[in-house]
């Protein structure tokens, strides 16, 4: 079953007054439910942009995006916000945890944004953190955690609302090789155990090796999937 | 908790911003307490004047006027509209007018002819009311108890003469608090000696007054009566309720506006500092806002978060300003108690109003930065370094 479809996407960003970047020039791809897919390509090939559009963070200038059979590129900002909260999980490079919040609060915040009550959100956060082996470090601030630990918290945060799809932007970008391998293994295990769909934008060949399929991009187009 | 942690993420900046609001609210509370006291004084005056007319002769000095004769005041009782005309003497308690803030303490002597018609509510904390036979006796206002050591039964010295205190009034937050009441003839003795020696021989001491209090007959409009008295004898200055409002309340109203104006200016400065702080905070946390939006935070949630933080800054500044203000007011009032000069009054509405206003100021100042944060494009916010 196809869970995510990107069809002929175009996106231009304006940097200066007459300075446009044509980030996507007719990119198309499909992701099947339960797949773990890597998107690879040189810098500027549009792989982050396509991830943002698939994750409902932005809208394409042209083309369609479908998530679970529903077209999302023409939805209002309010509806996109709801989809981001409930149906998509994000893992970013550099972890992107909120520095003033504990591990548990970082995770439960995502559940609260999705509409879960504060108490239930906290329970869900504790469970999600236990699943990624962080059950002992619930109340630590990000600054008190190692890079690998922070990325585990970020993974728990991406999974806490049981999303249809998890999108990762260079999820191992700031990690050393050993920790990077641990994180890849963990994502693979979650994918296999829970049938969670992963789409990971990366430069790291270890990730692409671990994935079911690799999508290559160049100059704003998908060259090979 | 999360709000508090976010506010104190930059401790020095949070402290400085809260201090800005604190100073503003402090000014509002202290100056507002001064205005509240004056307002009460005026309200008391308005209450006192609401059903009567006061008459003075020649130039009015605000407190009584030039000497006039008791006979002339009593003759007003010949008018149909006048029930009783009582002759009074009002002079300052101190011989030298010292530079005090607010109203000076007074001596009021009255012939008590209007006592039965008086509607101004006065009650006794201790002792009893004065009667016409009580020569050498006084009742005093509550602010003067400490200053004159005037407990019931004590003998106090007023303008060099000794009087026995027979009653102490309850606090009215108005003119009676600062007044020594005595019989007209006692006041005539005192007033006579304040007059220049060369005019004394021509005066009948028992016919001396500084003004009269005219109680109209039921159904008579005191303002119309005042106009009629002035029209009848243009040496007489008759003040009814409306004119009192126009004269006194209007002037003190301007004073009150100045007082609140100064306080408001300092609050505008505090508000600008909150805007500055929140704008900086939003800018620094651009990436965090991007993360929150990626996680599904709606615009409303982002706005609520930042308004919560700016409102909290306002609340802290409000509580601290109120606290410092209340301490200052109580110290100044304690210090002024000895001289019977308590010029501050911290009313409930001022307490509640100042804190509510501080929170409102914080929230209002946070509106633009919060709106700006909510409107950010999540992709651009996430790219922000």
Interface residues (C-beta under 8 A of the other chain):
Chain A: X52 X55 X57 X58 X77 X78 X81 X82 X84 X85 X86 X90 X92 X96 X98 X99 X100 X101 X105 X109 X110 X113 X114 X157 X161
Chain B: X2 X5 X6 X9 X287 X288 X291 X292 X293 X294 X295 X296 X297 X298 X299 X301 X377 X378 X379 X382
